[in-house]
Amino acid sequence: MLNSGNQNEVTRARKMIKGLSLEWEDLNPFDERSVVTTKVSHANPMARILAPDLVRNKRNPVFTKMRFTWDIKITLFFEYPNKDKYEEEVELQANCLLKDVNDVCLKEIQEERKRHADDAYRFTKFNVLCSGF
């Protein structure tokens, strides 16, 4: 997709990505090997079928060359020694390449984790939705 630079292909790609949603849980967002669960979906039922294959191809120019607007919800989970559980939620919006969403999130996660004891941190859940381009 997008190899020829054809404007029709760009338009189709944008339509395919808008509505794409990604969800994952990560034990340590600073280590890319620590993802526990992932879910790929799409607002459009037809695109939902193709979404997992589209995301699997990380070299796809849609992800490496096209900026989209991403609505991002980050939930950090903490559990303290006294068994108290706490969730810290951060919502933000970023206009960037999909491969750069993680970098945007890491800054926010660092700030939130500073406000809690290091040993209380358990995992982070990400919900990312493409809302435009």
N, C-alpha and C positions, 0 to 999 in steps of 0.2 A: 504494500500500500504506500502511496506517496512517492514511489520511485521516479515517476516521470515528471513530477512537479505539476501535474495537471490540477487545475483549480477544482474540477469536479471531484477528484479524489480527496482534496483537502476538505471540501464541504462535506463529503460523506464521512470522513474521519471525525470531523467535529460533531456531526450528528450522532455518531456512534459513541463518542466519549461522553458527551453531555448526558447526565443521568447515571453514569457509571458510579457504583459505590463499592468501596473496599472496606473491609473490617478485619482487624487482626488484634491478637493479644501478644504481648511481648514481655518476657521476663526482664530483659535489660535492653532498652531501646538504643543504647550506645554500642551494642554488639549485634551486627546484622544476622548472626546465626541463632539468636535466641527467640525467634518468633515461634509461638506455641500453636495457635490456630489461625486460619485465614478463611475469609469468605468473600467471594466476588459476586456482585449482582448488578442489576441495571433496572432503572425505572420502566424502561420499555421491555415488554415481555419477549419480543423478537430479538432484541439486542442482548437480553439476559442469557440467551442460549450461547451466543458467541463471546460474551464478556470474559469468561475464564481463559479461553484460548488467546484472546487479544492481550490480556495482561501477562500471560505466560511468556509471550514473545517480547522480552525487555529491549530488544534491539529495534523494535518497531519505531519508525520515525514519529509516530503519534506521541510517543513518550520521550523521545530524545530530542525533538526539534520543535514541538508545538506547546505553547504555554496555554494553560487552562486555569479557570478560577475554581479553587477547591475549598469547600466548606469542611472544616476539620473540627472534630470533637475528640478531645483527649481526656481519658479518665484514668487517673492514677489511684491505685488501691494500696492502702496501708493497713497494717495490723500491728498493734502495739503489744508489748509483753503482757499487759493485763487483759489481753484478748479484745480490746476495743478495736473496732474496724472503722476506717474512715475512707471516704472517696473524695478526691479533689478533681473537679471538672473544669476544663479550659476549652473555650470555643474560639476559633479564629478563622480567618479567611486568607487564602494566599493565592496569588496569581503567579504560577511557576510551572516548570516541567514536572511531570509526575515523579520523576526520579529525584527531584529536589524537595518534595513534600517532607521527607524525613528530616532534612536539615532544618526546615522551618519549625518542625515540632520539637526537635532536641533543645532548642533555646528555651522554649516554654517549659519543657519537662525539667530542665536544670533548675529553673527558678522555683517551680513548685516543690521539687524534692529538697531544696535548701530549707524550706519551712517546716520540714518534718525530720524525725530521727532517721538516720541512714538504715538502721537495722529494722525499721518498721515498714520500709518499702517492700511490696510484694510483686506487682506487675502493672503494666499499662495497657489500656485498651484504646484502640484507634478506630474512629469511624470517619471515613473520608468520602465526600460526595462531589462529583464534578457538577458545578452549577452553571458553567458558562465558559466562554473563551474570549 
